[in-house]
Amino acid sequence: MTKNGTKNIYSEIAMEERLFEAFRDAATTRKFRKNEIITEQNKVEKYLSYIESGSTAIIYTNEHGKKICFDLNYEGEYVSSYASFVTKTPSMHYVIALENTIILSIDFDTLENLYNTSKAFERMGRLAVESALLYKENRFLSVLVKSAEERYMELIEKTPDVLKRTPQKYIASYLGITPESLSRIRKTLSS
């Protein structure tokens, strides 16, 4: 499932065995320990990465030093500072491993080469971008119109073991609430 609850397009097209093997052959396997920075803020993102195991958080640090988690990613999802990757400009946020994480990373030129040599890869790229845009729109609307409790329940539905795998401060930030509010929501929903 994708983050917005729709069927994962990668299981339909992009992760066809032959495409995934070609992606794996072109990619570099990178391993990160818990709390290790994968992508630095204010540096150009060099890779588009697929999470084989583990999890990540995408975090923005504002001018006052406040850290805001705006995305959580788990196995079977792509992660990067995508705008930085495509435009080759410094990333406005950083990516951190929330647990020991293994990712398959592909650089821009290699990805472009795959797109140019395979219509199936080109279609995969288009569908991946469409999926990401749908997720971003749904996430934006969720933050605007849904309560913190509803957003929490969506997160638990998407990733049932999120509470075991993700520090509470990142979950709260992702939901747009304080850790104390998250504790209250959890207590209310468990009673």
MDAnalysis code that builds the backbone (N, CA, C; Angstrom):
import MDAnalysis as mda
import numpy as np

u = mda.Universe.empty(573, n_residues=191, atom_resindex=np.repeat(np.arange(191), 3), trajectory=True)
u.add_TopologyAttr("name", ["N", "CA", "C"] * 191)
u.add_TopologyAttr("resid", np.arange(1, 192))
u.add_TopologyAttr("resname", ["MET", "THR", "LYS", "ASN", "GLY", "THR", "LYS", "ASN", "ILE", "TYR", "SER", "GLU", "ILE", "ALA", "MET", "GLU", "GLU", "ARG", "LEU", "PHE", "GLU", "ALA", "PHE", "ARG", "ASP", "ALA", "ALA", "THR", "THR", "ARG", "LYS", "PHE", "ARG", "LYS", "ASN", "GLU", "ILE", "ILE", "THR", "GLU", "GLN", "ASN", "LYS", "VAL", "GLU", "LYS", "TYR", "LEU", "SER", "TYR", "ILE", "GLU", "SER", "GLY", "SER", "THR", "ALA", "ILE", "ILE", "TYR", "THR", "ASN", "GLU", "HIS", "GLY", "LYS", "LYS", "ILE", "CYS", "PHE", "ASP", "LEU", "ASN", "TYR", "GLU", "GLY", "GLU", "TYR", "VAL", "SER", "SER", "TYR", "ALA", "SER", "PHE", "VAL", "THR", "LYS", "THR", "PRO", "SER", "MET", "HIS", "TYR", "VAL", "ILE", "ALA", "LEU", "GLU", "ASN", "THR", "ILE", "ILE", "LEU", "SER", "ILE", "ASP", "PHE", "ASP", "THR", "LEU", "GLU", "ASN", "LEU", "TYR", "ASN", "THR", "SER", "LYS", "ALA", "PHE", "GLU", "ARG", "MET", "GLY", "ARG", "LEU", "ALA", "VAL", "GLU", "SER", "ALA", "LEU", "LEU", "TYR", "LYS", "GLU", "ASN", "ARG", "PHE", "LEU", "SER", "VAL", "LEU", "VAL", "LYS", "SER", "ALA", "GLU", "GLU", "ARG", "TYR", "MET", "GLU", "LEU", "ILE", "GLU", "LYS", "THR", "PRO", "ASP", "VAL", "LEU", "LYS", "ARG", "THR", "PRO", "GLN", "LYS", "TYR", "ILE", "ALA", "SER", "TYR", "LEU", "GLY", "ILE", "THR", "PRO", "GLU", "SER", "LEU", "SER", "ARG", "ILE", "ARG", "LYS", "THR", "LEU", "SER", "SER"])
u.atoms.positions = np.array([
    [0.844, -1.187, 0.000],
    [0.000, 0.000, 0.000],
    [0.885, 1.245, 0.000],
    [0.430, 2.250, -0.669],
    [1.138, 3.514, -0.600],
    [0.638, 4.282, 0.606],
    [1.255, 5.404, 0.868],
    [0.903, 6.202, 2.034],
    [-0.541, 6.674, 1.998],
    [-1.095, 6.876, 0.816],
    [-2.465, 7.372, 0.762],
    [-3.478, 6.234, 0.713],
    [-3.032, 4.995, 0.912],
    [-3.936, 3.867, 0.993],
    [-4.270, 3.227, -0.338],
    [-3.757, 3.741, -1.436],
    [-4.027, 3.136, -2.726],
    [-3.051, 1.994, -2.965],
    [-3.375, 1.152, -3.930],
    [-2.486, 0.032, -4.223],
    [-1.127, 0.549, -4.663],
    [-0.087, -0.079, -4.185],
    [1.274, 0.357, -4.488],
    [1.572, 0.117, -5.965],
    [1.817, 1.191, -6.704],
    [2.094, 1.065, -8.135],
    [3.339, 0.253, -8.399],
    [4.267, 0.232, -7.456],
    [5.506, -0.488, -7.672],
    [5.262, -1.983, -7.752],
    [4.246, -2.478, -7.077],
    [3.952, -3.904, -7.161],
    [3.344, -4.242, -8.517],
    [2.742, -3.253, -9.162],
    [2.115, -3.488, -10.461],
    [3.093, -3.352, -11.621],
    [3.924, -2.319, -11.595],
    [4.750, -2.012, -12.758],
    [6.218, -1.946, -12.410],
    [6.581, -1.006, -11.575],
    [7.992, -0.719, -11.331],
    [8.715, -1.871, -10.683],
    [8.017, -2.652, -9.883],
    [8.698, -3.733, -9.209],
    [8.482, -5.084, -9.892],
    [8.098, -5.036, -11.169],
    [8.157, -6.254, -11.954],
    [9.563, -6.797, -11.763],
    [9.679, -8.076, -11.648],
    [10.977, -8.674, -11.312],
    [12.107, -8.170, -12.204],
    [11.885, -8.114, -13.491],
    [12.962, -7.696, -14.394],
    [13.337, -6.235, -14.193],
    [12.347, -5.377, -13.922],
    [12.643, -3.964, -13.696],
    [13.364, -3.775, -12.372],
    [12.898, -4.474, -11.350],
    [13.533, -4.323, -10.055],
    [14.970, -4.831, -10.098],
    [15.208, -5.917, -10.805],
    [16.574, -6.437, -10.926],
    [17.467, -5.447, -11.669],
    [16.939, -4.806, -12.693],
    [17.722, -3.793, -13.418],
    [18.006, -2.599, -12.503],
    [17.005, -2.210, -11.723],
    [17.208, -1.113, -10.760],
    [18.268, -1.516, -9.746],
    [18.144, -2.728, -9.202],
    [19.100, -3.217, -8.195],
    [20.516, -3.272, -8.778],
    [20.647, -3.738, -10.015],
    [21.962, -3.822, -10.653],
    [22.590, -2.438, -10.836],
    [21.753, -1.437, -11.105],
    [22.257, -0.083, -11.344],
    [22.480, 0.687, -10.037],
    [21.857, 0.228, -8.971],
    [21.900, 0.956, -7.697],
    [23.095, 0.540, -6.845],
    [23.390, 1.386, -5.881],
    [24.406, 1.122, -4.874],
    [23.693, 0.816, -3.566],
    [24.097, -0.268, -2.896],
    [23.524, -0.578, -1.594],
    [24.263, 0.230, -0.541],
    [23.493, 0.964, 0.266],
    [24.090, 1.768, 1.328],
    [23.432, 1.401, 2.657],
    [24.245, 1.321, 3.693],
    [23.758, 0.954, 5.011],
    [23.990, 2.108, 5.977],
    [22.973, 2.373, 6.791],
    [23.053, 3.454, 7.765],
    [22.640, 2.935, 9.137],
    [23.356, 3.396, 10.147],
    [22.999, 3.055, 11.520],
    [21.900, 3.992, 12.008],
    [21.211, 3.563, 13.039],
    [20.171, 4.367, 13.664],
    [20.726, 5.763, 13.973],
    [19.959, 6.787, 13.630],
    [20.276, 8.214, 13.843],
    [21.356, 8.763, 12.915],
    [21.804, 7.988, 11.963],
    [22.805, 8.481, 11.011],
    [22.103, 9.301, 9.923],
    [22.740, 10.404, 9.540],
    [22.200, 11.271, 8.489],
    [22.434, 10.613, 7.126],
    [21.372, 10.533, 6.348],
    [21.451, 9.976, 4.995],
    [21.648, 11.103, 3.990],
    [20.874, 12.158, 4.138],
    [20.983, 13.349, 3.294],
    [21.100, 14.552, 4.212],
    [22.069, 15.411, 3.952],
    [22.269, 16.589, 4.794],
    [21.476, 17.777, 4.266],
    [20.950, 18.573, 5.205],
    [20.290, 19.815, 4.848],
    [21.349, 20.753, 4.278],
    [20.971, 21.514, 3.268],
    [21.841, 22.491, 2.591],
    [22.921, 21.849, 1.722],
    [22.810, 20.554, 1.460],
    [23.702, 19.867, 0.512],
    [22.841, 19.326, -0.625],
    [23.425, 19.162, -1.791],
    [22.692, 18.639, -2.941],
    [22.477, 17.132, -2.763],
    [21.234, 16.708, -2.940],
    [20.885, 15.279, -2.869],
    [21.460, 14.580, -4.094],
    [22.236, 13.543, -3.876],
    [22.880, 12.839, -4.981],
    [22.107, 11.605, -5.433],
    [21.160, 11.134, -4.607],
    [20.523, 9.849, -4.891],
    [19.008, 9.872, -4.719],
    [18.377, 9.026, -5.494],
    [17.009, 8.598, -5.241],
    [17.173, 7.210, -4.645],
    [16.558, 6.959, -3.496],
    [16.799, 5.703, -2.788],
    [15.511, 4.954, -2.496],
    [15.631, 3.650, -2.507],
    [14.541, 2.727, -2.193],
    [14.916, 2.034, -0.888],
    [14.003, 2.035, 0.072],
    [14.297, 1.442, 1.378],
    [14.051, -0.061, 1.330],
    [15.127, -0.827, 1.467],
    [15.009, -2.284, 1.530],
    [14.600, -2.721, 2.931],
    [15.226, -2.132, 3.937],
    [14.855, -2.423, 5.321],
    [15.156, -1.197, 6.163],
    [14.367, -1.028, 7.214],
    [14.568, 0.107, 8.089],
    [13.550, 1.202, 7.852],
    [13.849, 2.381, 8.363],
    [12.932, 3.508, 8.237],
    [13.705, 4.817, 8.304],
    [13.079, 5.857, 7.781],
    [13.702, 7.176, 7.748],
    [12.689, 8.253, 8.120],
    [13.198, 9.397, 8.493],
    [12.383, 10.597, 8.690],
    [12.987, 11.705, 7.850],
    [12.120, 12.516, 7.266],
    [12.556, 13.695, 6.530],
    [12.244, 14.887, 7.426],
    [13.289, 15.652, 7.735],
    [13.184, 16.700, 8.755],
    [13.688, 18.028, 8.225],
    [12.911, 19.052, 8.517],
    [13.281, 20.429, 8.199],
    [13.626, 21.130, 9.504],
    [14.738, 21.835, 9.520],
    [15.107, 22.639, 10.680],
    [14.887, 24.099, 10.313],
    [13.977, 24.762, 11.056],
    [13.671, 26.150, 10.712],
    [14.735, 27.110, 11.252],
    [14.547, 28.393, 10.994],
    [15.550, 29.399, 11.374],
    [15.726, 29.532, 12.883],
    [14.787, 29.009, 13.663],
    [14.881, 29.046, 15.122],
    [15.454, 27.744, 15.693],
    [15.827, 26.830, 14.809],
    [16.401, 25.560, 15.242],
    [15.372, 24.482, 15.551],
    [14.101, 24.770, 15.343],
    [13.054, 23.773, 15.591],
    [13.056, 22.740, 14.469],
    [13.046, 21.467, 14.858],
    [13.039, 20.372, 13.886],
    [11.595, 19.950, 13.628],
    [11.220, 19.904, 12.350],
    [9.868, 19.538, 11.949],
    [9.951, 18.311, 11.048],
    [9.369, 17.217, 11.495],
    [9.337, 15.980, 10.709],
    [8.129, 16.049, 9.784],
    [8.372, 16.038, 8.476],
    [7.228, 16.113, 7.584],
    [7.010, 14.854, 6.760],
    [7.854, 13.839, 6.964],
    [7.584, 12.564, 6.307],
    [8.300, 11.446, 7.032],
    [7.658, 10.288, 7.043],
    [8.219, 9.054, 7.585],
    [8.157, 8.022, 6.472],
    [9.232, 7.276, 6.286],
    [9.289, 6.286, 5.206],
    [9.767, 4.948, 5.738],
    [9.216, 3.877, 5.165],
    [9.502, 2.520, 5.617],
    [9.819, 1.630, 4.417],
    [10.065, 0.339, 4.687],
    [10.418, -0.599, 3.622],
    [9.462, -0.479, 2.432],
    [10.056, -0.589, 1.251],
    [9.250, -0.580, 0.043],
    [8.867, 0.809, -0.438],
    [9.419, 1.842, 0.189],
    [9.139, 3.205, -0.226],
    [10.425, 3.876, -0.695],
    [10.249, 4.883, -1.550],
    [11.388, 5.675, -1.992],
    [11.590, 6.836, -1.036],
    [12.828, 7.256, -0.903],
    [13.144, 8.388, -0.044],
    [14.281, 9.185, -0.666],
    [14.163, 10.492, -0.591],
    [15.233, 11.403, -1.003],
    [14.745, 12.813, -0.775],
    [15.635, 13.746, -0.946],
    [15.231, 15.138, -1.072],
    [15.027, 15.311, -2.567],
    [13.841, 14.960, -3.029],
    [13.597, 14.818, -4.454],
    [13.796, 16.133, -5.224],
    [13.332, 17.247, -4.668],
    [13.515, 18.533, -5.355],
    [15.000, 18.826, -5.545],
    [15.797, 18.551, -4.526],
    [17.245, 18.754, -4.624],
    [17.842, 17.809, -5.660],
    [17.396, 16.553, -5.661],
    [17.888, 15.537, -6.592],
    [17.653, 15.963, -8.046],
    [16.455, 16.446, -8.330],
    [16.090, 16.802, -9.700],
    [16.705, 18.134, -10.133],
    [16.708, 19.116, -9.238],
    [17.185, 20.453, -9.620],
    [18.664, 20.677, -9.356],
    [19.269, 19.733, -8.621],
    [20.687, 19.832, -8.256],
    [20.974, 21.106, -7.450],
    [20.031, 21.451, -6.580],
    [20.187, 22.585, -5.672],
    [20.218, 22.047, -4.244],
    [20.735, 22.826, -3.295],
    [20.816, 22.328, -1.912],
    [19.452, 21.943, -1.337],
    [19.445, 20.873, -0.590],
    [18.227, 20.372, 0.041],
    [17.798, 21.298, 1.173],
    [16.509, 21.497, 1.304],
    [15.979, 22.327, 2.384],
    [15.765, 21.515, 3.661],
    [15.972, 20.212, 3.589],
    [15.752, 19.353, 4.753],
    [16.795, 18.245, 4.771],
    [16.770, 17.439, 5.810],
    [17.669, 16.302, 5.862],
    [16.881, 15.022, 6.065],
    [17.527, 13.907, 5.739],
    [16.937, 12.581, 5.899],
    [17.793, 11.842, 6.911],
    [17.147, 11.246, 7.897],
    [17.843, 10.525, 8.961],
    [17.296, 9.099, 9.058],
    [18.182, 8.153, 9.343],
    [17.763, 6.766, 9.580],
    [17.198, 6.679, 10.996],
    [15.981, 6.180, 11.120],
    [15.357, 6.034, 12.436],
    [15.737, 4.723, 13.111],
    [16.255, 3.809, 12.334],
    [16.741, 2.524, 12.821],
    [17.797, 2.079, 11.821],
    [18.486, 1.000, 12.089],
    [19.446, 0.519, 11.096],
    [18.697, 0.321, 9.785],
    [19.224, 0.926, 8.721],
    [18.492, 1.011, 7.459],
    [19.400, 0.644, 6.293],
    [18.843, -0.134, 5.368],
    [19.540, -0.476, 4.125],
    [18.732, 0.097, 2.974],
    [19.406, 0.886, 2.136],
    [18.738, 1.489, 0.987],
    [19.502, 1.175, -0.297],
    [18.750, 1.124, -1.373],
    [19.329, 1.013, -2.714],
    [19.281, 2.418, -3.304],
    [20.427, 2.961, -3.665],
    [20.505, 4.343, -4.136],
    [20.976, 4.390, -5.576],
    [20.334, 5.262, -6.329],
    [20.701, 5.428, -7.726],
    [20.931, 6.919, -7.986],
    [22.003, 7.241, -8.692],
    [22.299, 8.641, -8.969],
    [21.497, 9.126, -10.175],
    [21.459, 10.430, -10.356],
    [20.624, 11.052, -11.378],
    [20.970, 10.560, -12.782],
    [22.253, 10.557, -13.136],
    [22.650, 10.163, -14.492],
    [22.299, 8.712, -14.780],
    [22.483, 7.839, -13.806],
    [22.144, 6.425, -13.996],
    [20.642, 6.254, -14.158],
    [19.874, 6.985, -13.359],
    [18.417, 6.919, -13.484],
    [17.965, 7.421, -14.845],
    [18.524, 8.530, -15.286],
    [18.188, 9.060, -16.611],
    [18.527, 8.053, -17.705],
    [19.665, 7.380, -17.569],
    [20.049, 6.368, -18.539],
    [19.029, 5.229, -18.572],
    [18.572, 4.796, -17.400],
    [17.544, 3.748, -17.354],
    [16.261, 4.217, -18.030],
    [15.865, 5.469, -17.786],
    [14.670, 6.018, -18.429],
    [14.828, 6.036, -19.949],
    [16.026, 6.411, -20.414],
    [16.262, 6.527, -21.855],
    [16.373, 5.188, -22.559],
    [16.702, 4.141, -21.833],
    [16.883, 2.837, -22.478],
    [15.694, 1.909, -22.291],
    [14.719, 2.321, -21.494],
    [13.585, 1.427, -21.232],
    [12.296, 2.219, -21.068],
    [11.331, 1.948, -21.946],
    [10.017, 2.582, -21.825],
    [9.357, 2.199, -20.513],
    [9.591, 0.970, -20.064],
    [8.999, 0.518, -18.803],
    [9.539, 1.339, -17.623],
    [10.837, 1.636, -17.643],
    [11.408, 2.474, -16.588],
    [10.873, 3.898, -16.671],
    [10.738, 4.399, -17.877],
    [10.199, 5.744, -18.040],
    [8.777, 5.812, -17.483],
    [7.982, 4.797, -17.763],
    [6.619, 4.739, -17.230],
    [6.659, 4.628, -15.707],
    [7.575, 3.832, -15.185],
    [7.723, 3.700, -13.747],
    [7.993, 5.063, -13.119],
    [8.878, 5.834, -13.729],
    [9.195, 7.161, -13.208],
    [7.984, 8.072, -13.197],
    [7.219, 8.045, -14.278],
    [6.007, 8.862, -14.344],
    [5.019, 8.449, -13.266],
    [4.805, 7.154, -13.123],
    [3.861, 6.672, -12.112],
    [4.342, 6.964, -10.693],
    [5.651, 6.894, -10.500],
    [6.198, 7.205, -9.170],
    [5.951, 8.664, -8.824],
    [6.164, 9.552, -9.793],
    [5.927, 10.975, -9.547],
    [4.434, 11.227, -9.319],
    [3.575, 10.579, -10.103],
    [2.135, 10.725, -9.896],
    [1.736, 10.257, -8.501],
    [2.275, 9.130, -8.085],
    [1.979, 8.598, -6.754],
    [2.442, 9.565, -5.670],
    [3.642, 10.122, -5.838],
    [4.169, 11.071, -4.855],
    [3.308, 12.331, -4.793],
    [2.855, 12.813, -5.940],
    [2.003, 14.005, -5.946],
    [0.660, 13.723, -5.274],
    [0.088, 12.562, -5.528],
    [-1.170, 12.188, -4.854],
    [-0.977, 12.119, -3.350],
    [0.140, 11.515, -2.926],
    [0.427, 11.431, -1.499],
    [0.550, 12.819, -0.890],
    [1.316, 13.705, -1.536],
    [1.520, 15.059, -1.007],
    [0.195, 15.808, -0.909],
    [-0.647, 15.693, -1.937],
    [-1.945, 16.371, -1.897],
    [-2.809, 15.815, -0.765],
    [-2.867, 14.502, -0.639],
    [-3.652, 13.889, 0.430],
    [-3.111, 14.271, 1.806],
    [-1.803, 14.308, 1.941],
    [-1.185, 14.676, 3.213],
    [-1.506, 16.133, 3.558],
    [-1.392, 17.014, 2.584],
    [-1.702, 18.429, 2.788],
    [-3.148, 18.601, 3.227],
    [-4.066, 17.951, 2.524],
    [-5.484, 18.053, 2.877],
    [-5.768, 17.438, 4.242],
    [-5.102, 16.347, 4.547],
    [-5.277, 15.702, 5.844],
    [-4.918, 16.650, 6.980],
    [-3.794, 17.348, 6.832],
    [-3.357, 18.290, 7.866],
    [-4.360, 19.438, 7.998],
    [-4.967, 19.853, 6.889],
    [-5.913, 20.971, 6.922],
    [-7.280, 20.600, 7.489],
    [-7.773, 19.403, 7.159],
    [-9.180, 19.111, 7.477],
    [-9.404, 18.017, 8.518],
    [-8.382, 17.255, 8.849],
    [-8.580, 16.157, 9.792],
    [-8.012, 16.509, 11.159],
    [-8.610, 15.917, 12.159],
    [-8.124, 16.125, 13.518],
    [-6.830, 15.351, 13.731],
    [-6.121, 15.702, 14.779],
    [-4.889, 14.989, 15.122],
    [-5.187, 13.507, 15.369],
    [-6.321, 13.216, 15.999],
    [-6.706, 11.817, 16.246],
    [-6.887, 11.058, 14.941],
    [-7.547, 11.701, 13.971],
    [-7.761, 11.054, 12.667],
    [-6.427, 10.824, 11.948],
    [-5.539, 11.800, 12.000],
    [-4.229, 11.635, 11.366],
    [-3.437, 10.527, 12.049],
    [-3.529, 10.456, 13.366],
    [-2.862, 9.393, 14.132],
    [-3.398, 8.019, 13.698],
    [-4.708, 7.893, 13.607],
    [-5.301, 6.609, 13.212],
    [-4.878, 6.214, 11.788],
    [-4.804, 7.181, 10.883],
    [-4.324, 6.903, 9.521],
    [-2.894, 6.370, 9.544],
    [-2.057, 6.997, 10.358],
    [-0.663, 6.568, 10.459],
    [-0.571, 5.156, 11.015],
    [-1.339, 4.858, 12.046],
    [-1.337, 3.521, 12.651],
    [-1.842, 2.486, 11.651],
    [-2.842, 2.864, 10.858],
    [-3.366, 1.944, 9.846],
    [-2.324, 1.659, 8.769],
    [-1.622, 2.708, 8.350],
    [-0.599, 2.570, 7.304],
    [0.598, 1.767, 7.798],
    [1.028, 2.055, 9.013],
    [2.218, 1.417, 9.578],
    [1.892, 0.981, 11.003],
    [1.285, -0.210, 11.163],
    [0.839, -0.647, 12.490],
    [1.932, -0.672, 13.558],
    [3.162, -0.930, 13.161],
    [4.241, -1.000, 14.156],
    [5.016, 0.306, 14.295],
    [4.428, 1.419, 13.831],
    [5.104, 2.718, 13.880],
    [5.520, 3.091, 15.300],
    [4.696, 2.759, 16.291],
    [5.009, 3.127, 17.674],
    [6.231, 2.386, 18.197],
    [6.485, 1.198, 17.680],
    [7.659, 0.427, 18.093],
    [8.915, 0.872, 17.349],
    [8.745, 1.402, 16.164],
    [9.878, 1.676, 15.285],
    [10.295, 3.138, 15.215],
    [9.403, 4.036, 15.625],
    [9.627, 5.451, 15.400],
    [9.555, 6.219, 16.721],
    [10.585, 7.018, 17.023],
    [10.537, 7.804, 18.262],
    [9.292, 8.703, 18.310],
    [8.723, 8.815, 19.495],
    [7.494, 9.578, 19.697],
    [7.633, 11.022, 19.222],
    [8.813, 11.626, 19.409],
    [8.978, 13.028, 18.997],
    [8.801, 13.196, 17.494],
    [9.218, 12.180, 16.698],
    [9.046, 12.260, 15.246],
    [7.594, 12.017, 14.857],
    [6.942, 11.085, 15.526],
    [5.529, 10.828, 15.243],
    [4.721, 12.090, 15.538],
    [4.947, 12.693, 16.702],
    [4.214, 13.905, 17.079],
    [4.459, 15.020, 16.069],
    [5.705, 15.246, 15.712],
    [6.032, 16.293, 14.752],
    [5.369, 16.020, 13.406],
    [5.408, 14.781, 12.954],
    [4.772, 14.390, 11.693],
    [3.271, 14.689, 11.730],
    [2.656, 14.463, 12.894],
    [1.225, 14.715, 13.048],
    [0.909, 16.192, 13.284],
    [1.947, 16.999, 13.542],
    [1.749, 18.421, 13.781],
    [1.286, 18.735, 15.196],
    [1.671, 17.886, 16.148],
    [1.266, 18.077, 17.546],
    [2.480, 17.911, 18.455],
    [2.302, 18.191, 19.718],
    [3.387, 18.009, 20.687],
    [3.428, 16.556, 21.150],
    [4.572, 16.104, 21.671],
    [4.629, 14.746, 22.231],
    [3.595, 14.532, 23.351],
    [3.320, 15.573, 24.125],
    [2.322, 15.463, 25.192],
    [0.924, 15.223, 24.609],
    [0.600, 15.929, 23.541],
    [-0.693, 15.724, 22.882],
    [-0.786, 14.322, 22.304],
    [0.309, 13.833, 21.751],
    [0.324, 12.467, 21.236],
    [0.054, 11.472, 22.364],
    [0.675, 11.681, 23.511],
    [0.435, 10.796, 24.662],
    [-1.032, 10.812, 25.067],
    [-1.653, 12.011, 25.072],
    [-3.074, 12.112, 25.424],
    [-3.945, 11.364, 24.423],
    [-3.638, 11.523, 23.132],
    [-4.411, 10.833, 22.088],
    [-4.290, 9.321, 22.270],
    [-3.077, 8.851, 22.480],
    [-2.867, 7.411, 22.654],
    [-3.626, 6.899, 23.867],
    [-3.598, 7.664, 24.950],
    [-4.291, 7.256, 26.177],
    [-5.801, 7.232, 25.941],
    [-6.321, 8.260, 25.301],
    [-7.757, 8.336, 25.014],
    [-8.217, 7.178, 24.137],
    [-7.458, 6.890, 23.105],
    [-7.848, 5.836, 22.159],
    [-7.687, 4.436, 22.744],
    [-6.817, 4.277, 23.726],
    [-6.618, 2.944, 24.317],
    [-7.640, 2.642, 25.423],
    [-8.363, 3.680, 25.876],
    [-9.341, 3.416, 26.953],
    [-10.730, 3.147, 26.423],
])
